[in-house]
Amino acid sequence: MLAKIFIKPKKGILDPQGKAVFGALSRLGFSQIGDVRIGKYIEIRLNVNDKSSAHADVQKMCDTLLVNKLIEDFTFEIVEG
């Protein structure tokens, strides 16, 4: 199984990296951009066959290590194969 984890700053949390990219894109002439938020993408290959077990494991990984829940939101999906 493959876990695909998407992490981004919570709404209202400052994102200096996103602001820097926004400024750079604006200077390059991309004036139609309203905002930029920078996040993280993590892939974890799991050696399990049960999708519900994989889901529970990834949830626990996110809760205990991968995500700072004070400032970040996350979603994930489990893909077979």
Distance bins in CASP14 RR format, pairs under 12 A and 6 or more apart:
PFRMAT RR
TARGET T0000
AUTHOR 0000-0000-0000
RMODE 2
METHOD distances of the structure
MODEL  1
1 43 0 0 0 0 0 1 0 0 0 0 0
1 44 0 0 0 0 1 0 0 0 0 0 0
1 45 1 0 0 1 0 0 0 0 0 0 0
1 46 1 0 1 0 0 0 0 0 0 0 0
1 47 0 0 0 0 1 0 0 0 0 0 0
1 48 1 0 1 0 0 0 0 0 0 0 0
1 49 1 0 0 1 0 0 0 0 0 0 0
1 50 0 0 0 0 1 0 0 0 0 0 0
1 51 1 0 0 1 0 0 0 0 0 0 0
1 52 0 0 0 0 0 1 0 0 0 0 0
1 53 0 0 0 0 1 0 0 0 0 0 0
1 54 1 0 1 0 0 0 0 0 0 0 0
1 55 0 0 0 0 1 0 0 0 0 0 0
1 56 0 0 0 0 0 1 0 0 0 0 0
1 57 0 0 0 0 1 0 0 0 0 0 0
1 58 0 0 0 0 1 0 0 0 0 0 0
1 76 0 0 0 0 0 1 0 0 0 0 0
1 77 0 0 0 0 0 1 0 0 0 0 0
1 78 1 0 1 0 0 0 0 0 0 0 0
1 79 1 0 0 1 0 0 0 0 0 0 0
1 80 1 0 1 0 0 0 0 0 0 0 0
1 81 1 0 0 1 0 0 0 0 0 0 0
2 42 0 0 0 0 0 1 0 0 0 0 0
2 43 1 0 0 1 0 0 0 0 0 0 0
2 44 1 0 0 1 0 0 0 0 0 0 0
2 45 1 0 1 0 0 0 0 0 0 0 0
2 46 1 0 0 1 0 0 0 0 0 0 0
2 47 0 0 0 0 0 1 0 0 0 0 0
2 48 0 0 0 0 0 1 0 0 0 0 0
2 51 0 0 0 0 0 1 0 0 0 0 0
2 54 0 0 0 0 1 0 0 0 0 0 0
2 58 0 0 0 0 0 1 0 0 0 0 0
2 76 0 0 0 0 0 1 0 0 0 0 0
2 77 0 0 0 0 1 0 0 0 0 0 0
2 78 1 0 0 1 0 0 0 0 0 0 0
2 79 1 0 1 0 0 0 0 0 0 0 0
2 80 1 0 0 1 0 0 0 0 0 0 0
2 81 1 0 0 1 0 0 0 0 0 0 0
3 41 0 0 0 0 0 1 0 0 0 0 0
3 42 1 0 0 1 0 0 0 0 0 0 0
3 43 1 0 0 1 0 0 0 0 0 0 0
3 44 1 0 1 0 0 0 0 0 0 0 0
3 45 1 0 0 1 0 0 0 0 0 0 0
3 46 1 0 0 1 0 0 0 0 0 0 0
3 47 0 0 0 0 0 1 0 0 0 0 0
3 48 0 0 0 0 0 1 0 0 0 0 0
3 51 0 0 0 0 0 1 0 0 0 0 0
3 53 0 0 0 0 0 1 0 0 0 0 0
3 54 1 0 0 1 0 0 0 0 0 0 0
3 55 0 0 0 0 1 0 0 0 0 0 0
3 56 0 0 0 0 0 1 0 0 0 0 0
3 57 0 0 0 0 1 0 0 0 0 0 0
3 58 1 0 1 0 0 0 0 0 0 0 0
3 59 0 0 0 0 1 0 0 0 0 0 0
3 60 0 0 0 0 0 1 0 0 0 0 0
3 61 0 0 0 0 1 0 0 0 0 0 0
3 62 0 0 0 0 1 0 0 0 0 0 0
3 66 0 0 0 0 0 1 0 0 0 0 0
3 74 0 0 0 0 0 1 0 0 0 0 0
3 75 0 0 0 0 0 1 0 0 0 0 0
3 76 1 0 1 0 0 0 0 0 0 0 0
3 77 1 0 0 1 0 0 0 0 0 0 0
3 78 1 0 1 0 0 0 0 0 0 0 0
3 79 1 0 0 1 0 0 0 0 0 0 0
3 80 0 0 0 0 0 1 0 0 0 0 0
3 81 0 0 0 0 0 1 0 0 0 0 0
4 40 0 0 0 0 0 1 0 0 0 0 0
4 41 1 0 0 1 0 0 0 0 0 0 0
4 42 1 0 0 1 0 0 0 0 0 0 0
4 43 1 0 1 0 0 0 0 0 0 0 0
4 44 0 0 0 0 1 0 0 0 0 0 0
4 45 0 0 0 0 0 1 0 0 0 0 0
4 46 0 0 0 0 0 1 0 0 0 0 0
4 54 0 0 0 0 0 1 0 0 0 0 0
4 58 0 0 0 0 1 0 0 0 0 0 0
4 62 0 0 0 0 0 1 0 0 0 0 0
4 74 0 0 0 0 0 1 0 0 0 0 0
4 75 0 0 0 0 1 0 0 0 0 0 0
4 76 1 0 0 1 0 0 0 0 0 0 0
4 77 1 0 1 0 0 0 0 0 0 0 0
4 78 1 0 0 1 0 0 0 0 0 0 0
4 79 1 0 0 1 0 0 0 0 0 0 0
4 80 0 0 0 0 0 1 0 0 0 0 0
5 39 0 0 0 0 0 1 0 0 0 0 0
5 40 1 0 0 1 0 0 0 0 0 0 0
5 41 1 0 0 1 0 0 0 0 0 0 0
5 42 1 0 1 0 0 0 0 0 0 0 0
5 43 1 0 0 1 0 0 0 0 0 0 0
5 44 1 0 0 1 0 0 0 0 0 0 0
5 46 0 0 0 0 0 1 0 0 0 0 0
5 54 0 0 0 0 0 1 0 0 0 0 0
5 55 0 0 0 0 0 1 0 0 0 0 0
5 57 0 0 0 0 0 1 0 0 0 0 0
5 58 1 0 0 1 0 0 0 0 0 0 0
5 59 0 0 0 0 0 1 0 0 0 0 0
5 61 0 0 0 0 1 0 0 0 0 0 0
5 62 1 0 0 1 0 0 0 0 0 0 0
5 63 0 0 0 0 0 1 0 0 0 0 0
5 65 0 0 0 0 0 1 0 0 0 0 0
5 66 1 0 0 1 0 0 0 0 0 0 0
5 67 0 0 0 0 1 0 0 0 0 0 0
5 72 0 0 0 0 0 1 0 0 0 0 0
5 73 0 0 0 0 0 1 0 0 0 0 0
5 74 1 0 0 1 0 0 0 0 0 0 0
5 75 1 0 0 1 0 0 0 0 0 0 0
5 76 1 0 1 0 0 0 0 0 0 0 0
5 77 0 0 0 0 1 0 0 0 0 0 0
5 78 0 0 0 0 0 1 0 0 0 0 0
5 79 0 0 0 0 0 1 0 0 0 0 0
6 37 0 0 0 0 0 1 0 0 0 0 0
6 39 1 0 0 1 0 0 0 0 0 0 0
6 40 1 0 0 1 0 0 0 0 0 0 0
6 41 1 0 1 0 0 0 0 0 0 0 0
6 42 0 0 0 0 1 0 0 0 0 0 0
6 43 0 0 0 0 0 1 0 0 0 0 0
6 58 0 0 0 0 0 1 0 0 0 0 0
6 62 0 0 0 0 0 1 0 0 0 0 0
6 66 0 0 0 0 0 1 0 0 0 0 0
6 67 0 0 0 0 0 1 0 0 0 0 0
6 72 0 0 0 0 0 1 0 0 0 0 0
6 73 0 0 0 0 1 0 0 0 0 0 0
6 74 1 0 0 1 0 0 0 0 0 0 0
6 75 1 0 1 0 0 0 0 0 0 0 0
6 76 1 0 0 1 0 0 0 0 0 0 0
6 77 0 0 0 0 1 0 0 0 0 0 0
7 37 0 0 0 0 0 1 0 0 0 0 0
7 38 0 0 0 0 0 1 0 0 0 0 0
7 39 1 0 1 0 0 0 0 0 0 0 0
7 40 1 0 1 0 0 0 0 0 0 0 0
7 41 1 0 0 1 0 0 0 0 0 0 0
7 42 1 0 0 1 0 0 0 0 0 0 0
7 61 0 0 0 0 0 1 0 0 0 0 0
7 62 0 0 0 0 1 0 0 0 0 0 0
7 65 0 0 0 0 0 1 0 0 0 0 0
7 66 1 0 0 1 0 0 0 0 0 0 0
7 67 1 0 1 0 0 0 0 0 0 0 0
7 68 0 0 0 0 1 0 0 0 0 0 0
7 69 0 0 0 0 0 1 0 0 0 0 0
7 71 0 0 0 0 0 1 0 0 0 0 0
7 72 1 0 1 0 0 0 0 0 0 0 0
7 73 1 0 0 1 0 0 0 0 0 0 0
7 74 1 0 1 0 0 0 0 0 0 0 0
7 75 0 0 0 0 1 0 0 0 0 0 0
7 76 0 0 0 0 1 0 0 0 0 0 0
8 15 0 0 0 0 1 0 0 0 0 0 0
8 17 0 0 0 0 0 1 0 0 0 0 0
8 18 0 0 0 0 0 1 0 0 0 0 0
8 36 0 0 0 0 0 1 0 0 0 0 0
8 37 1 0 1 0 0 0 0 0 0 0 0
8 38 1 0 0 1 0 0 0 0 0 0 0
8 39 1 0 1 0 0 0 0 0 0 0 0
8 40 1 0 0 1 0 0 0 0 0 0 0
8 41 0 0 0 0 1 0 0 0 0 0 0
8 67 0 0 0 0 0 1 0 0 0 0 0
8 68 0 0 0 0 0 1 0 0 0 0 0
8 71 0 0 0 0 0 1 0 0 0 0 0
8 72 1 0 0 1 0 0 0 0 0 0 0
8 73 1 0 1 0 0 0 0 0 0 0 0
8 74 1 0 0 1 0 0 0 0 0 0 0
8 75 0 0 0 0 1 0 0 0 0 0 0
9 15 1 0 1 0 0 0 0 0 0 0 0
9 16 0 0 0 0 1 0 0 0 0 0 0
9 17 0 0 0 0 1 0 0 0 0 0 0
9 18 0 0 0 0 1 0 0 0 0 0 0
9 19 0 0 0 0 0 1 0 0 0 0 0
9 35 0 0 0 0 0 1 0 0 0 0 0
9 36 0 0 0 0 0 1 0 0 0 0 0
9 37 1 0 0 1 0 0 0 0 0 0 0
9 38 1 0 0 1 0 0 0 0 0 0 0
9 39 1 0 0 1 0 0 0 0 0 0 0
9 40 0 0 0 0 1 0 0 0 0 0 0
9 67 0 0 0 0 0 1 0 0 0 0 0
9 68 0 0 0 0 1 0 0 0 0 0 0
9 69 0 0 0 0 0 1 0 0 0 0 0
9 70 0 0 0 0 0 1 0 0 0 0 0
9 71 1 0 0 1 0 0 0 0 0 0 0
9 72 1 0 0 1 0 0 0 0 0 0 0
9 73 1 0 0 1 0 0 0 0 0 0 0
9 74 0 0 0 0 0 1 0 0 0 0 0
10 37 0 0 0 0 1 0 0 0 0 0 0
10 39 0 0 0 0 0 1 0 0 0 0 0
10 67 0 0 0 0 0 1 0 0 0 0 0
10 68 0 0 0 0 1 0 0 0 0 0 0
10 69 0 0 0 0 1 0 0 0 0 0 0
10 70 0 0 0 0 1 0 0 0 0 0 0
10 71 1 0 1 0 0 0 0 0 0 0 0
10 72 1 0 0 1 0 0 0 0 0 0 0
10 73 1 0 1 0 0 0 0 0 0 0 0
10 74 0 0 0 0 0 1 0 0 0 0 0
11 35 0 0 0 0 0 1 0 0 0 0 0
11 37 0 0 0 0 1 0 0 0 0 0 0
11 71 0 0 0 0 0 1 0 0 0 0 0
11 72 0 0 0 0 0 1 0 0 0 0 0
11 73 1 0 0 1 0 0 0 0 0 0 0
12 35 0 0 0 0 0 1 0 0 0 0 0
12 37 0 0 0 0 1 0 0 0 0 0 0
12 71 0 0 0 0 1 0 0 0 0 0 0
12 72 0 0 0 0 0 1 0 0 0 0 0
12 73 0 0 0 0 0 1 0 0 0 0 0
13 19 0 0 0 0 0 1 0 0 0 0 0
13 37 0 0 0 0 1 0 0 0 0 0 0
13 38 0 0 0 0 0 1 0 0 0 0 0
13 39 0 0 0 0 0 1 0 0 0 0 0
13 68 0 0 0 0 1 0 0 0 0 0 0
13 69 0 0 0 0 0 1 0 0 0 0 0
13 70 0 0 0 0 1 0 0 0 0 0 0
13 71 1 0 1 0 0 0 0 0 0 0 0
13 72 1 0 0 1 0 0 0 0 0 0 0
13 73 0 0 0 0 1 0 0 0 0 0 0
14 20 0 0 0 0 0 1 0 0 0 0 0
14 37 0 0 0 0 0 1 0 0 0 0 0
14 38 0 0 0 0 0 1 0 0 0 0 0
14 71 0 0 0 0 1 0 0 0 0 0 0
15 21 0 0 0 0 1 0 0 0 0 0 0
15 22 0 0 0 0 1 0 0 0 0 0 0
15 35 0 0 0 0 1 0 0 0 0 0 0
15 36 1 0 0 1 0 0 0 0 0 0 0
15 37 1 0 1 0 0 0 0 0 0 0 0
15 38 1 0 0 1 0 0 0 0 0 0 0
15 39 0 0 0 0 1 0 0 0 0 0 0
15 71 0 0 0 0 1 0 0 0 0 0 0
15 72 0 0 0 0 0 1 0 0 0 0 0
16 22 0 0 0 0 0 1 0 0 0 0 0
16 23 0 0 0 0 0 1 0 0 0 0 0
16 36 0 0 0 0 0 1 0 0 0 0 0
16 37 0 0 0 0 0 1 0 0 0 0 0
16 38 0 0 0 0 1 0 0 0 0 0 0
17 23 0 0 0 0 0 1 0 0 0 0 0
17 24 0 0 0 0 0 1 0 0 0 0 0
17 36 0 0 0 0 1 0 0 0 0 0 0
17 37 0 0 0 0 1 0 0 0 0 0 0
17 38 1 0 1 0 0 0 0 0 0 0 0
17 39 0 0 0 0 1 0 0 0 0 0 0
17 40 0 0 0 0 0 1 0 0 0 0 0
18 24 0 0 0 0 1 0 0 0 0 0 0
18 25 0 0 0 0 1 0 0 0 0 0 0
18 26 0 0 0 0 0 1 0 0 0 0 0
18 33 0 0 0 0 0 1 0 0 0 0 0
18 34 0 0 0 0 0 1 0 0 0 0 0
18 35 0 0 0 0 1 0 0 0 0 0 0
18 36 1 0 1 0 0 0 0 0 0 0 0
18 37 1 0 0 1 0 0 0 0 0 0 0
18 38 1 0 1 0 0 0 0 0 0 0 0
18 39 0 0 0 0 1 0 0 0 0 0 0
19 25 0 0 0 0 0 1 0 0 0 0 0
19 26 0 0 0 0 0 1 0 0 0 0 0
19 33 0 0 0 0 0 1 0 0 0 0 0
19 34 0 0 0 0 0 1 0 0 0 0 0
19 35 0 0 0 0 1 0 0 0 0 0 0
19 36 1 0 0 1 0 0 0 0 0 0 0
19 37 0 0 0 0 1 0 0 0 0 0 0
19 38 0 0 0 0 1 0 0 0 0 0 0
20 26 0 0 0 0 0 1 0 0 0 0 0
20 27 0 0 0 0 0 1 0 0 0 0 0
20 36 0 0 0 0 1 0 0 0 0 0 0
20 37 0 0 0 0 0 1 0 0 0 0 0
20 38 0 0 0 0 1 0 0 0 0 0 0
21 27 0 0 0 0 0 1 0 0 0 0 0
21 28 0 0 0 0 0 1 0 0 0 0 0
21 30 0 0 0 0 0 1 0 0 0 0 0
21 33 0 0 0 0 1 0 0 0 0 0 0
21 34 0 0 0 0 0 1 0 0 0 0 0
21 35 0 0 0 0 0 1 0 0 0 0 0
21 36 1 0 1 0 0 0 0 0 0 0 0
21 37 0 0 0 0 1 0 0 0 0 0 0
21 38 1 0 0 1 0 0 0 0 0 0 0
21 39 0 0 0 0 0 1 0 0 0 0 0
22 28 0 0 0 0 0 1 0 0 0 0 0
22 29 0 0 0 0 0 1 0 0 0 0 0
22 30 0 0 0 0 1 0 0 0 0 0 0
22 31 0 0 0 0 0 1 0 0 0 0 0
22 32 0 0 0 0 0 1 0 0 0 0 0
22 33 1 0 0 1 0 0 0 0 0 0 0
22 34 1 0 0 1 0 0 0 0 0 0 0
22 35 1 0 0 1 0 0 0 0 0 0 0
22 36 1 0 1 0 0 0 0 0 0 0 0
22 37 0 0 0 0 1 0 0 0 0 0 0
22 38 0 0 0 0 1 0 0 0 0 0 0
23 29 0 0 0 0 0 1 0 0 0 0 0
23 30 0 0 0 0 1 0 0 0 0 0 0
23 31 0 0 0 0 0 1 0 0 0 0 0
23 33 0 0 0 0 1 0 0 0 0 0 0
23 34 0 0 0 0 0 1 0 0 0 0 0
23 35 0 0 0 0 0 1 0 0 0 0 0
23 36 0 0 0 0 1 0 0 0 0 0 0
24 30 0 0 0 0 1 0 0 0 0 0 0
24 33 0 0 0 0 0 1 0 0 0 0 0
24 36 0 0 0 0 1 0 0 0 0 0 0
24 38 0 0 0 0 0 1 0 0 0 0 0
25 31 0 0 0 0 1 0 0 0 0 0 0
25 32 0 0 0 0 1 0 0 0 0 0 0
25 33 1 0 1 0 0 0 0 0 0 0 0
25 34 0 0 0 0 1 0 0 0 0 0 0
25 35 0 0 0 0 0 1 0 0 0 0 0
25 36 1 0 0 1 0 0 0 0 0 0 0
26 32 0 0 0 0 1 0 0 0 0 0 0
26 33 1 0 0 1 0 0 0 0 0 0 0
26 34 0 0 0 0 1 0 0 0 0 0 0
26 35 0 0 0 0 0 1 0 0 0 0 0
26 36 0 0 0 0 1 0 0 0 0 0 0
27 33 0 0 0 0 0 1 0 0 0 0 0
30 36 0 0 0 0 1 0 0 0 0 0 0
37 72 0 0 0 0 0 1 0 0 0 0 0
37 73 0 0 0 0 0 1 0 0 0 0 0
38 72 0 0 0 0 0 1 0 0 0 0 0
39 67 0 0 0 0 0 1 0 0 0 0 0
39 68 0 0 0 0 0 1 0 0 0 0 0
39 71 0 0 0 0 0 1 0 0 0 0 0
39 72 0 0 0 0 1 0 0 0 0 0 0
39 73 0 0 0 0 1 0 0 0 0 0 0
39 74 0 0 0 0 1 0 0 0 0 0 0
39 75 0 0 0 0 0 1 0 0 0 0 0
40 62 0 0 0 0 0 1 0 0 0 0 0
40 66 0 0 0 0 1 0 0 0 0 0 0
40 67 0 0 0 0 1 0 0 0 0 0 0
40 68 0 0 0 0 0 1 0 0 0 0 0
40 72 0 0 0 0 1 0 0 0 0 0 0
40 73 0 0 0 0 0 1 0 0 0 0 0
40 74 0 0 0 0 1 0 0 0 0 0 0
40 75 0 0 0 0 0 1 0 0 0 0 0
40 76 0 0 0 0 0 1 0 0 0 0 0
41 66 0 0 0 0 0 1 0 0 0 0 0
41 74 0 0 0 0 0 1 0 0 0 0 0
41 75 0 0 0 0 0 1 0 0 0 0 0
41 76 0 0 0 0 0 1 0 0 0 0 0
41 77 0 0 0 0 0 1 0 0 0 0 0
42 58 0 0 0 0 1 0 0 0 0 0 0
42 61 0 0 0 0 1 0 0 0 0 0 0
42 62 0 0 0 0 1 0 0 0 0 0 0
42 65 0 0 0 0 0 1 0 0 0 0 0
42 66 1 0 0 1 0 0 0 0 0 0 0
42 67 0 0 0 0 1 0 0 0 0 0 0
42 72 0 0 0 0 0 1 0 0 0 0 0
42 74 0 0 0 0 1 0 0 0 0 0 0
42 75 0 0 0 0 0 1 0 0 0 0 0
42 76 0 0 0 0 1 0 0 0 0 0 0
42 77 0 0 0 0 0 1 0 0 0 0 0
43 58 0 0 0 0 0 1 0 0 0 0 0
43 66 0 0 0 0 0 1 0 0 0 0 0
43 76 0 0 0 0 0 1 0 0 0 0 0
43 77 0 0 0 0 0 1 0 0 0 0 0
43 78 0 0 0 0 0 1 0 0 0 0 0
43 79 0 0 0 0 1 0 0 0 0 0 0
44 54 0 0 0 0 1 0 0 0 0 0 0
44 57 0 0 0 0 1 0 0 0 0 0 0
44 58 1 0 0 1 0 0 0 0 0 0 0
44 60 0 0 0 0 0 1 0 0 0 0 0
44 61 1 0 0 1 0 0 0 0 0 0 0
44 62 0 0 0 0 0 1 0 0 0 0 0
44 65 0 0 0 0 0 1 0 0 0 0 0
44 66 0 0 0 0 1 0 0 0 0 0 0
44 76 0 0 0 0 1 0 0 0 0 0 0
44 77 0 0 0 0 0 1 0 0 0 0 0
44 78 0 0 0 0 1 0 0 0 0 0 0
44 79 0 0 0 0 0 1 0 0 0 0 0
45 54 0 0 0 0 0 1 0 0 0 0 0
45 57 0 0 0 0 0 1 0 0 0 0 0
45 58 0 0 0 0 0 1 0 0 0 0 0
45 78 0 0 0 0 0 1 0 0 0 0 0
45 79 0 0 0 0 0 1 0 0 0 0 0
45 80 0 0 0 0 0 1 0 0 0 0 0
45 81 0 0 0 0 1 0 0 0 0 0 0
46 53 0 0 0 0 1 0 0 0 0 0 0
46 54 1 0 1 0 0 0 0 0 0 0 0
46 55 0 0 0 0 1 0 0 0 0 0 0
46 56 0 0 0 0 0 1 0 0 0 0 0
46 57 1 0 0 1 0 0 0 0 0 0 0
46 58 1 0 0 1 0 0 0 0 0 0 0
46 60 0 0 0 0 0 1 0 0 0 0 0
46 61 0 0 0 0 1 0 0 0 0 0 0
46 76 0 0 0 0 0 1 0 0 0 0 0
46 78 1 0 0 1 0 0 0 0 0 0 0
46 79 0 0 0 0 0 1 0 0 0 0 0
46 80 0 0 0 0 0 1 0 0 0 0 0
46 81 0 0 0 0 0 1 0 0 0 0 0
47 53 0 0 0 0 0 1 0 0 0 0 0
47 54 0 0 0 0 1 0 0 0 0 0 0
47 57 0 0 0 0 0 1 0 0 0 0 0
47 81 0 0 0 0 0 1 0 0 0 0 0
48 54 1 0 1 0 0 0 0 0 0 0 0
48 55 0 0 0 0 1 0 0 0 0 0 0
48 56 0 0 0 0 1 0 0 0 0 0 0
48 57 1 0 0 1 0 0 0 0 0 0 0
48 58 0 0 0 0 0 1 0 0 0 0 0
48 78 0 0 0 0 1 0 0 0 0 0 0
48 80 0 0 0 0 0 1 0 0 0 0 0
48 81 0 0 0 0 0 1 0 0 0 0 0
49 78 0 0 0 0 0 1 0 0 0 0 0
49 80 0 0 0 0 1 0 0 0 0 0 0
49 81 0 0 0 0 0 1 0 0 0 0 0
50 56 0 0 0 0 1 0 0 0 0 0 0
50 57 0 0 0 0 1 0 0 0 0 0 0
50 78 0 0 0 0 0 1 0 0 0 0 0
50 80 0 0 0 0 0 1 0 0 0 0 0
51 57 0 0 0 0 0 1 0 0 0 0 0
51 58 0 0 0 0 0 1 0 0 0 0 0
51 77 0 0 0 0 0 1 0 0 0 0 0
51 78 1 0 1 0 0 0 0 0 0 0 0
51 79 0 0 0 0 1 0 0 0 0 0 0
51 80 1 0 0 1 0 0 0 0 0 0 0
51 81 0 0 0 0 0 1 0 0 0 0 0
52 58 0 0 0 0 0 1 0 0 0 0 0
52 59 0 0 0 0 0 1 0 0 0 0 0
52 78 0 0 0 0 1 0 0 0 0 0 0
53 59 0 0 0 0 0 1 0 0 0 0 0
53 60 0 0 0 0 0 1 0 0 0 0 0
53 78 0 0 0 0 1 0 0 0 0 0 0
54 60 0 0 0 0 0 1 0 0 0 0 0
54 61 0 0 0 0 0 1 0 0 0 0 0
54 76 0 0 0 0 1 0 0 0 0 0 0
54 77 0 0 0 0 0 1 0 0 0 0 0
54 78 1 0 1 0 0 0 0 0 0 0 0
54 79 0 0 0 0 1 0 0 0 0 0 0
54 80 0 0 0 0 1 0 0 0 0 0 0
54 81 0 0 0 0 0 1 0 0 0 0 0
55 61 0 0 0 0 0 1 0 0 0 0 0
55 62 0 0 0 0 0 1 0 0 0 0 0
55 76 0 0 0 0 1 0 0 0 0 0 0
55 77 0 0 0 0 1 0 0 0 0 0 0
55 78 1 0 1 0 0 0 0 0 0 0 0
55 79 0 0 0 0 0 1 0 0 0 0 0
55 80 0 0 0 0 0 1 0 0 0 0 0
56 62 0 0 0 0 0 1 0 0 0 0 0
56 63 0 0 0 0 0 1 0 0 0 0 0
56 76 0 0 0 0 0 1 0 0 0 0 0
56 78 0 0 0 0 0 1 0 0 0 0 0
57 63 0 0 0 0 0 1 0 0 0 0 0
57 64 0 0 0 0 0 1 0 0 0 0 0
57 65 0 0 0 0 0 1 0 0 0 0 0
57 66 0 0 0 0 0 1 0 0 0 0 0
57 76 0 0 0 0 0 1 0 0 0 0 0
57 78 0 0 0 0 1 0 0 0 0 0 0
58 64 0 0 0 0 0 1 0 0 0 0 0
58 65 0 0 0 0 0 1 0 0 0 0 0
58 66 0 0 0 0 1 0 0 0 0 0 0
58 67 0 0 0 0 0 1 0 0 0 0 0
58 74 0 0 0 0 1 0 0 0 0 0 0
58 75 0 0 0 0 0 1 0 0 0 0 0
58 76 1 0 1 0 0 0 0 0 0 0 0
58 77 0 0 0 0 1 0 0 0 0 0 0
58 78 1 0 0 1 0 0 0 0 0 0 0
58 79 0 0 0 0 0 1 0 0 0 0 0
59 65 0 0 0 0 0 1 0 0 0 0 0
59 66 0 0 0 0 0 1 0 0 0 0 0
59 67 0 0 0 0 0 1 0 0 0 0 0
59 69 0 0 0 0 0 1 0 0 0 0 0
59 74 0 0 0 0 1 0 0 0 0 0 0
59 75 0 0 0 0 0 1 0 0 0 0 0
59 76 1 0 0 1 0 0 0 0 0 0 0
59 77 0 0 0 0 0 1 0 0 0 0 0
59 78 0 0 0 0 0 1 0 0 0 0 0
60 66 0 0 0 0 1 0 0 0 0 0 0
60 67 0 0 0 0 0 1 0 0 0 0 0
60 76 0 0 0 0 0 1 0 0 0 0 0
61 67 0 0 0 0 1 0 0 0 0 0 0
61 74 0 0 0 0 0 1 0 0 0 0 0
61 76 0 0 0 0 1 0 0 0 0 0 0
61 78 0 0 0 0 0 1 0 0 0 0 0
62 68 0 0 0 0 0 1 0 0 0 0 0
62 69 0 0 0 0 1 0 0 0 0 0 0
62 72 0 0 0 0 1 0 0 0 0 0 0
62 73 0 0 0 0 0 1 0 0 0 0 0
62 74 1 0 1 0 0 0 0 0 0 0 0
62 75 0 0 0 0 1 0 0 0 0 0 0
62 76 1 0 0 1 0 0 0 0 0 0 0
63 69 1 0 0 1 0 0 0 0 0 0 0
63 72 0 0 0 0 0 1 0 0 0 0 0
63 74 0 0 0 0 1 0 0 0 0 0 0
63 76 0 0 0 0 0 1 0 0 0 0 0
65 74 0 0 0 0 0 1 0 0 0 0 0
66 72 0 0 0 0 1 0 0 0 0 0 0
66 74 1 0 0 1 0 0 0 0 0 0 0
66 76 0 0 0 0 1 0 0 0 0 0 0
67 73 0 0 0 0 1 0 0 0 0 0 0
67 74 1 0 1 0 0 0 0 0 0 0 0
67 75 0 0 0 0 0 1 0 0 0 0 0
67 76 0 0 0 0 1 0 0 0 0 0 0
68 74 0 0 0 0 1 0 0 0 0 0 0
END
